[in-house]
Structure formats: C-alpha cells, structure tokens
Amino acid sequence: MSERNGLGDFDFFVGSWNSIQRKLKKPLADCDEWEESSATTRCWQVFGGAANVDEVHFPDWSFSGLSVRLLNPATGEWSIYWVNSRNGELALPPVTGRFSDGVGLFYDKEQYEGRDITVRYKWSGITATTARWEQAFSLDGGQTWETNWTADFTRTD
C-alpha cells in the first residue's frame, strides 16, 4: 500500500474471495442480533491501480452489491461508492479516506432513519490471503461507534 499518493492501495483486493458477512439486524436500536451469510466477491483493477470495482453475491440474503473505488491523485484520498441489486441506486455520498499503517479508514456523513450519522468503513487484517472490512455508524460525530456489518475475506485464487 502506498502511503504517499494512494496509488495501488486496493491492489490487495484484486482477485476472487469467499467471505463470511455479518450484519446487525437493527442498527442504532440497541440490538445485538446478527444475521450471517456466506458471500463470493470478484474484484478487478482499472486505471492502473487508481480505481477498482468489486461485485459481491450474498446468496443467503438474495442480493448482490457493487463497490467502485476511485483515487483522487491530487489528494491521495479514495472515494468508495456502493450500489446493491435490490434498488439499483448509487448510495451517496461516498465514503472517503485513505490507508495509514496498513489500515484503511473511510468516512461520510448521511442520514439513517431520519437521524444524522457518521459512517465509517474500515479495512484491516490485510495479508496475501485474508482481509477484514467493517462498517460502523456513529450518532455523536465519531466519538463512539456501533459496528453493524463485518466481512472476513479469504482469497480463493
């Protein structure tokens, strides 16, 4: 991962993966019930490492998703966009951020069920054959976080 300009930060994810996905049934509702699905992901690089796309299939949840990651070469920050097959709408705004010391942190501000929240994506535990992704929400501007979706990836290719 490039600490300087971000180019190639997501090269680790190019290829095919199996994962265990866990989602909190009711985020921001004092819920501790999780649902789980296996998933398959295929990721490919574009723009010479300055962008990539992945498609993930959740058979137990009966939908698929697509992530598009774009590097701003002037700032070294990535913008990550998400769309799912349930509604086909690009989720906006994207989360934005960068990698530092092997951990990627990406944030945005949006509304969830009428409440202002901060969203965080976190990439960690990155090796040649594994990676972990987490999504968390904060109601207090990032002082405290509730993790509501995790994905533990294992390379298949």
Backbone as JSON, one array per atom type, in Angstrom:
{
  "sequence": "MSERNGLGDFDFFVGSWNSIQRKLKKPLADCDEWEESSATTRCWQVFGGAANVDEVHFPDWSFSGLSVRLLNPATGEWSIYWVNSRNGELALPPVTGRFSDGVGLFYDKEQYEGRDITVRYKWSGITATTARWEQAFSLDGGQTWETNWTADFTRTD",
  "N": [[0.84, -1.19, 0.0], [0.54, 2.15, -0.83], [1.78, 4.79, 0.95], [2.18, 7.36, 0.24], [0.82, 8.46, -2.16], [-1.45, 6.96, -2.5], [-1.89, 5.36, -4.76], [-2.59, 2.19, -5.92], [-3.4, 1.2, -3.45], [-5.59, -0.52, -3.06], [-4.83, -2.8, -4.37], [-4.4, -5.23, -3.1], [-6.9, -6.41, -2.96], [-7.69, -7.27, -5.42], [-8.9, -9.9, -7.36], [-10.37, -13.1, -6.51], [-12.63, -13.95, -3.9], [-13.87, -15.6, -0.96], [-16.23, -15.05, 1.62], [-17.36, -14.45, 4.98], [-20.12, -12.8, 5.93], [-21.51, -10.58, 8.21], [-24.31, -9.02, 9.52], [-25.76, -6.55, 11.58], [-28.99, -6.89, 12.8], [-30.72, -4.72, 13.4], [-29.52, -1.76, 13.16], [-28.35, 0.84, 15.37], [-30.29, 0.58, 17.34], [-30.06, -0.54, 19.84], [-29.73, -3.28, 19.48], [-28.59, -6.62, 19.54], [-28.61, -8.74, 17.83], [-27.47, -10.67, 15.18], [-27.29, -11.32, 11.65], [-26.14, -13.73, 9.29], [-24.25, -14.43, 6.34], [-22.75, -16.38, 3.79], [-20.53, -15.3, 1.21], [-19.46, -14.44, -2.11], [-16.87, -12.78, -3.82], [-15.64, -10.84, -6.49], [-13.0, -8.95, -7.66], [-11.68, -6.36, -9.66], [-9.1, -4.44, -11.21], [-8.83, -1.08, -12.44], [-7.75, 1.76, -14.39], [-4.98, 1.58, -13.94], [-4.51, 0.92, -11.22], [-5.55, 3.06, -9.89], [-8.18, 2.89, -9.5], [-10.84, 0.6, -8.72], [-13.17, -2.12, -9.02], [-15.61, -4.07, -7.42], [-17.68, -6.98, -7.28], [-20.08, -8.42, -5.29], [-21.72, -11.32, -4.12], [-24.48, -12.3, -2.25], [-25.81, -15.05, -1.38], [-27.53, -16.05, 0.65], [-28.94, -13.84, 1.39], [-30.15, -13.01, -0.84], [-29.35, -10.97, -2.69], [-27.1, -8.83, -4.55], [-24.08, -6.85, -4.56], [-22.22, -3.91, -5.51], [-19.13, -2.35, -5.48], [-17.4, 0.63, -6.14], [-14.31, 2.02, -6.34], [-12.43, 4.94, -6.24], [-9.51, 6.76, -6.81], [-8.4, 9.94, -5.86], [-5.95, 11.56, -7.37], [-4.71, 13.96, -6.69], [-5.13, 14.4, -3.96], [-4.67, 11.96, -2.75], [-6.69, 10.6, -1.59], [-9.29, 8.17, -1.35], [-12.47, 7.57, -2.82], [-15.32, 5.76, -2.11], [-17.91, 4.11, -3.55], [-21.19, 2.63, -3.39], [-23.57, 0.28, -4.51], [-26.57, -1.63, -4.61], [-28.26, -4.63, -5.75], [-30.88, -4.69, -5.05], [-32.14, -2.16, -5.18], [-30.78, -0.75, -7.13], [-29.7, 1.79, -6.97], [-27.22, 4.25, -6.68], [-25.49, 4.67, -3.74], [-25.22, 7.63, -2.03], [-23.68, 10.16, -0.04], [-20.33, 9.16, -1.2], [-18.1, 7.17, 0.86], [-15.06, 8.53, 2.07], [-11.49, 8.51, 2.23], [-8.34, 7.16, 3.42], [-5.45, 4.93, 3.46], [-3.39, 4.13, 6.25], [-0.59, 2.98, 7.91], [-1.28, 0.33, 7.23], [-4.02, 0.13, 7.63], [-7.18, 0.97, 6.42], [-9.26, 3.77, 6.53], [-12.39, 5.2, 6.09], [-14.84, 7.67, 5.59], [-18.14, 9.17, 5.89], [-20.88, 11.51, 6.02], [-24.27, 11.13, 6.66], [-27.81, 10.4, 6.47], [-29.69, 8.2, 8.51], [-32.53, 6.49, 8.88], [-33.82, 8.93, 9.48], [-32.03, 10.16, 11.21], [-29.05, 12.02, 11.78], [-25.94, 10.73, 10.92], [-22.56, 9.52, 11.21], [-20.66, 7.62, 9.02], [-18.45, 4.88, 8.91], [-16.08, 3.06, 7.09], [-13.89, 0.39, 7.47], [-10.86, -1.08, 6.65], [-8.82, -3.8, 7.42], [-6.42, -6.14, 8.86], [-5.05, -7.15, 6.66], [-3.62, -9.43, 4.53], [-1.8, -11.57, 2.24], [-3.75, -13.42, 1.74], [-6.01, -12.9, 3.24], [-8.46, -10.57, 4.51], [-10.18, -7.95, 6.27], [-13.24, -6.26, 6.51], [-15.2, -3.62, 7.81], [-18.24, -1.98, 8.67], [-19.4, 0.85, 10.37], [-21.55, 2.86, 12.43], [-22.01, 6.14, 13.73], [-23.56, 8.21, 16.1], [-22.67, 10.44, 17.33], [-20.83, 12.06, 15.98], [-18.5, 10.56, 15.62], [-17.35, 10.0, 18.05], [-18.17, 7.72, 19.45], [-18.74, 4.4, 18.28], [-20.87, 2.1, 16.53], [-20.47, -0.97, 15.34], [-21.89, -2.44, 12.52], [-21.83, -4.12, 10.37], [-19.81, -6.69, 9.19], [-17.16, -8.21, 7.34], [-15.3, -10.98, 6.67], [-12.71, -11.93, 4.75], [-11.4, -14.47, 2.58], [-8.99, -15.39, 0.33], [-9.53, -16.94, -2.85], [-8.28, -17.42, -5.22]],
  "CA": [[0.0, 0.0, 0.0], [1.32, 3.37, -0.96], [1.45, 5.79, 1.97], [2.42, 8.68, -0.31], [-0.23, 9.0, -3.02], [-2.61, 6.08, -2.53], [-1.96, 4.52, -5.94], [-2.42, 0.77, -5.66], [-3.79, 0.82, -2.09], [-6.54, -1.62, -3.07], [-4.33, -3.93, -5.16], [-4.54, -6.46, -2.31], [-8.25, -6.97, -3.06], [-7.92, -7.76, -6.78], [-8.99, -11.36, -7.41], [-11.61, -13.74, -6.06], [-12.68, -14.12, -2.45], [-15.03, -16.05, -0.2], [-16.29, -14.31, 2.88], [-18.47, -14.56, 5.91], [-20.67, -11.47, 6.14], [-22.41, -10.49, 9.36], [-24.98, -7.71, 9.61], [-26.62, -6.31, 12.72], [-30.36, -6.87, 12.29], [-31.3, -3.39, 13.55], [-28.5, -0.8, 13.61], [-28.7, 2.01, 16.19], [-31.53, 0.28, 18.05], [-29.69, -1.39, 20.98], [-29.94, -4.66, 19.05], [-27.37, -7.42, 19.47], [-28.88, -9.89, 16.97], [-26.77, -10.6, 13.92], [-27.58, -12.31, 10.62], [-24.9, -14.1, 8.63], [-24.31, -15.02, 5.0], [-21.52, -16.53, 3.04], [-20.55, -14.45, 0.02], [-18.34, -14.52, -3.04], [-16.53, -11.46, -4.35], [-14.63, -10.76, -7.55], [-12.55, -7.57, -7.75], [-10.74, -6.1, -10.74], [-8.46, -3.12, -11.19], [-8.87, -0.24, -13.62], [-6.95, 2.99, -14.29], [-3.62, 1.31, -13.46], [-4.45, 0.88, -9.76], [-6.17, 4.25, -9.33], [-9.6, 2.57, -9.31], [-11.21, -0.8, -8.87], [-14.59, -2.46, -8.92], [-15.87, -5.44, -6.97], [-19.06, -7.45, -7.24], [-20.25, -9.39, -4.22], [-23.0, -12.04, -4.15], [-24.93, -12.78, -0.94], [-26.89, -15.98, -1.7], [-28.48, -16.2, 1.76], [-29.71, -12.6, 1.51], [-30.81, -12.84, -2.14], [-29.0, -9.77, -3.44], [-25.69, -8.61, -4.87], [-23.65, -5.47, -4.41], [-21.11, -3.47, -6.33], [-18.35, -1.23, -4.96], [-16.5, 1.32, -7.06], [-13.34, 2.8, -5.57], [-11.73, 5.88, -7.12], [-8.46, 7.54, -6.16], [-8.14, 11.31, -6.27], [-4.48, 11.62, -7.35], [-4.24, 15.21, -6.1], [-5.2, 14.35, -2.5], [-4.33, 10.64, -2.25], [-7.87, 10.03, -0.93], [-10.19, 7.3, -2.1], [-13.93, 7.66, -2.68], [-15.9, 4.43, -2.3], [-19.34, 4.15, -3.86], [-21.86, 1.34, -3.2], [-24.91, 0.1, -5.08], [-26.99, -3.03, -4.48], [-29.21, -5.07, -6.76], [-32.26, -4.53, -4.57], [-32.74, -0.92, -5.67], [-30.03, -0.25, -8.26], [-29.37, 3.2, -6.78], [-25.91, 4.54, -6.13], [-25.58, 5.28, -2.41], [-24.46, 8.88, -1.93], [-22.37, 10.41, -0.62], [-19.38, 8.06, -0.98], [-17.16, 7.32, 1.98], [-13.76, 8.95, 1.57], [-10.4, 8.37, 3.2], [-7.05, 6.65, 2.95], [-4.75, 3.94, 4.27], [-2.24, 4.53, 7.03], [-0.1, 1.86, 8.72], [-1.96, -0.92, 6.87], [-5.45, 0.19, 7.93], [-7.89, 1.97, 5.64], [-10.41, 4.37, 7.2], [-13.16, 5.96, 5.12], [-15.96, 8.25, 6.33], [-19.08, 10.13, 5.3], [-22.0, 11.92, 6.88], [-25.53, 10.89, 5.96], [-28.96, 10.18, 7.36], [-30.17, 6.84, 8.65], [-33.84, 6.51, 9.55], [-34.12, 10.28, 9.95], [-31.02, 10.66, 12.14], [-27.73, 12.33, 11.23], [-24.92, 9.78, 11.37], [-21.27, 9.41, 10.53], [-20.42, 6.24, 8.59], [-17.03, 4.54, 8.77], [-15.64, 1.78, 6.56], [-12.54, 0.11, 7.94], [-10.17, -2.24, 6.1], [-7.71, -4.17, 8.3], [-6.06, -7.55, 8.82], [-4.76, -7.43, 5.26], [-2.48, -10.28, 4.18], [-1.93, -12.04, 0.86], [-4.89, -14.33, 1.6], [-7.13, -12.51, 4.1], [-8.73, -9.15, 4.75], [-11.4, -7.71, 7.03], [-13.93, -4.99, 6.26], [-16.26, -3.33, 8.78], [-19.0, -0.74, 8.59], [-19.88, 1.27, 11.68], [-22.29, 4.12, 12.47], [-21.85, 6.96, 14.93], [-24.55, 9.27, 16.29], [-22.05, 11.57, 18.03], [-19.73, 12.63, 15.22], [-17.31, 9.73, 15.65], [-16.83, 9.76, 19.41], [-18.44, 6.31, 19.71], [-19.12, 3.69, 17.05], [-21.55, 0.81, 16.58], [-20.21, -1.78, 14.15], [-23.15, -3.07, 12.13], [-21.62, -5.07, 9.27], [-18.42, -7.13, 9.07], [-16.87, -9.2, 6.31], [-13.99, -11.61, 6.79], [-12.43, -12.44, 3.41], [-10.36, -15.44, 2.32], [-8.72, -15.46, -1.12], [-9.8, -18.24, -3.48], [-7.48, -17.62, -6.44]],
  "C": [[0.88, 1.24, 0.0], [0.87, 4.39, 0.08], [1.49, 7.19, 1.36], [1.22, 9.19, -1.11], [-1.45, 8.1, -3.14], [-2.68, 5.14, -3.7], [-1.68, 3.07, -5.56], [-2.84, 0.31, -4.27], [-4.71, -0.39, -2.07], [-6.09, -2.79, -3.94], [-4.5, -5.25, -4.42], [-5.87, -7.15, -2.56], [-8.56, -7.51, -4.46], [-7.88, -9.29, -6.76], [-10.33, -11.84, -6.93], [-11.52, -14.12, -4.6], [-13.96, -14.83, -2.02], [-15.04, -15.23, 1.07], [-17.47, -14.76, 3.71], [-18.87, -13.13, 6.23], [-21.63, -11.54, 7.33], [-22.98, -9.09, 9.43], [-25.82, -7.68, 10.89], [-28.04, -6.16, 12.2], [-30.98, -5.48, 12.35], [-30.24, -2.43, 14.08], [-29.11, 0.35, 14.41], [-30.02, 1.82, 16.93], [-31.28, -0.61, 19.27], [-29.97, -2.86, 20.71], [-28.6, -5.39, 19.05], [-27.6, -8.71, 18.68], [-28.24, -9.68, 15.61], [-27.33, -11.64, 12.96], [-26.31, -12.52, 9.82], [-25.17, -14.69, 7.26], [-22.89, -15.29, 4.52], [-21.64, -15.64, 1.81], [-19.34, -14.77, -0.84], [-18.13, -13.14, -3.64], [-15.48, -11.63, -5.44], [-14.3, -9.28, -7.72], [-11.55, -7.44, -8.9], [-10.3, -4.64, -10.71], [-8.7, -2.4, -12.51], [-8.01, 1.0, -13.36], [-5.58, 2.75, -13.66], [-3.47, 1.33, -11.95], [-5.07, 2.09, -9.1], [-7.68, 4.08, -9.17], [-9.76, 1.07, -9.34], [-12.69, -0.96, -8.62], [-14.66, -3.86, -8.31], [-17.36, -5.72, -7.0], [-19.13, -8.56, -6.21], [-21.65, -9.99, -4.3], [-23.28, -12.61, -2.77], [-26.08, -13.77, -1.16], [-27.94, -16.11, -0.59], [-29.38, -14.98, 1.92], [-30.38, -12.22, 0.2], [-30.57, -11.48, -2.79], [-27.5, -9.75, -3.7], [-25.37, -7.14, -4.66], [-22.45, -5.18, -5.28], [-20.45, -2.28, -5.64], [-17.48, -0.68, -6.07], [-15.61, 2.22, -6.21], [-12.5, 3.65, -6.53], [-10.74, 6.7, -6.33], [-8.43, 8.95, -6.73], [-6.63, 11.49, -6.22], [-3.94, 12.9, -6.71], [-4.2, 15.14, -4.57], [-4.73, 13.02, -1.92], [-5.49, 9.99, -1.52], [-8.69, 9.21, -1.91], [-11.63, 7.67, -1.8], [-14.48, 6.28, -3.0], [-17.4, 4.58, -2.42], [-19.91, 2.74, -3.77], [-23.21, 1.37, -3.89], [-25.28, -1.37, -4.87], [-28.09, -3.34, -5.48], [-30.66, -4.93, -6.32], [-32.92, -3.27, -5.12], [-31.99, -0.31, -6.85], [-29.64, 1.21, -8.16], [-28.01, 3.35, -6.13], [-26.08, 5.24, -4.79], [-24.66, 6.5, -2.37], [-24.66, 9.5, -0.56], [-21.48, 9.18, -0.49], [-18.67, 8.25, 0.35], [-15.82, 7.7, 1.37], [-12.71, 8.79, 2.65], [-9.17, 7.77, 2.56], [-6.55, 5.56, 3.89], [-3.61, 4.59, 5.03], [-1.85, 3.35, 7.92], [-0.91, 0.58, 8.48], [-3.44, -0.97, 7.17], [-6.08, 1.3, 7.09], [-9.11, 2.46, 6.39], [-11.07, 5.35, 6.25], [-14.46, 6.4, 5.77], [-16.9, 9.02, 5.42], [-20.11, 10.5, 6.36], [-23.26, 11.75, 6.05], [-26.65, 10.76, 6.97], [-29.33, 8.71, 7.34], [-31.44, 6.89, 9.5], [-34.1, 7.86, 10.23], [-33.11, 10.87, 10.92], [-29.72, 10.94, 11.41], [-26.71, 11.36, 11.81], [-23.62, 10.03, 10.63], [-21.08, 7.93, 10.24], [-18.92, 6.05, 8.45], [-16.91, 3.17, 8.12], [-14.2, 1.59, 7.05], [-12.03, -1.16, 7.29], [-8.97, -2.53, 6.99], [-7.4, -5.65, 8.11], [-5.67, -8.02, 7.42], [-3.47, -8.25, 5.14], [-2.65, -10.69, 2.72], [-3.2, -12.86, 0.66], [-6.1, -13.96, 2.44], [-7.28, -10.99, 4.15], [-10.02, -9.06, 5.56], [-11.93, -6.32, 6.69], [-15.01, -4.84, 7.32], [-16.94, -2.03, 8.42], [-19.5, -0.42, 9.99], [-20.59, 2.61, 11.53], [-22.0, 4.82, 13.79], [-22.94, 8.03, 14.94], [-23.94, 10.54, 16.89], [-20.79, 12.09, 17.31], [-18.43, 11.85, 15.28], [-16.69, 9.53, 17.01], [-17.01, 8.3, 19.81], [-18.98, 5.69, 18.42], [-19.89, 2.42, 17.38], [-21.26, 0.09, 15.27], [-21.48, -2.53, 13.8], [-23.02, -4.02, 10.95], [-20.14, -5.41, 9.24], [-18.32, -8.13, 7.93], [-15.44, -9.69, 6.5], [-13.72, -12.39, 5.5], [-11.27, -13.44, 3.42], [-10.2, -15.58, 0.81], [-8.97, -16.87, -1.66], [-8.96, -18.47, -4.73], [-6.01, -17.57, -6.14]]
}
